[in-house]
């Protein structure tokens, strides 16, 4: 039996700091593995790093420069993956060599490796936005006032603060159950999020012009054919598609302005799929609330008026990179290699 080889560069581990070790763990259970972690950017390519490539039949090159001359030394190579931080990392010349020598190569078929991580984070942001959990936590660090639920004068009044009720009734609050959740997208992330809120009892509708009918069934969402209809009755509005040329600004200012007063907007994929200026204006006017992990300018300046508001939950763009997502990244590549 031949050997497996994993070579990982620090530039790869800037983004995926747990993935290479998990890849190594997966392959160790199948036989002999050479594992090389470079300490710094020494400028060497794969062929210069590996002095004896004979007998290596499968390869994972993670952030490591690879040339056609490198690969000519790997005379026993049958399968390989060449990954940068986000996508396959090979030149046209290398691709041609791999094809001519019948070396099977693998890449991620989708970004499903972080679908669970990001969708769960979106659910958490939704709950935090509904119940103002981060704001309350921050307030009780310096004041006992949040513990007092009595209305002014101690006289109960309809629709006001009362025993253990501290939500803001001017915005969507309380349970996900029974809420009209309107989602843009039914892909890897959005379909999971839709299934979560559907399971919790929400009325879920989604718009995605690029998805087929089974995607909506899997998500537990009613298909909405028109985005301008989707926004009209949203209590929770969740734009959740990747940022591409076709999706940039897909949610326009007209769509944002059509959201009902008090709507909670949840942003957890990319902010620029929306007209962020329109969101900002309505949030600052106390017309809608916001729970966001992303924005068009990151990091938000410390003096940005969005920060610290009673109707804003904001986190620093960290929904996607859990240890679990790192492991899934490795697994979705390793599973494609032939069993040993």
PEDA-V308455 format. One line per field, one symbol per residue. psi: psi as a letter, one per 20 degrees, with the letter a starting at -180 (. if undefined). Layout:
BEGIN
psi: ???
END
This chain:
BEGIN
psi: qaqqppppqhhgihhmiigghhgggghhijappppooqhrnjjqrghhgohnipioiqpoonjppprhhghhimijphqqpopahirqmqrhggggggghjkopqqrpiakihjggghhhhhgghgghhgjkghgggghihiqihhiojprpjjppqpjrpaojojroiiqprcqhpiqopppoqkbgghhggghghghijqopqqpoiiqrghhhghikqpppiphhhhihjphppnplqqorhiiokhorhhggiipqpiqpppoiephjirnhhgggghghjkhrrpopiqrhppqpqhjpihpjqhkppprllkhilrhhhgghgghighhhqqq.
END
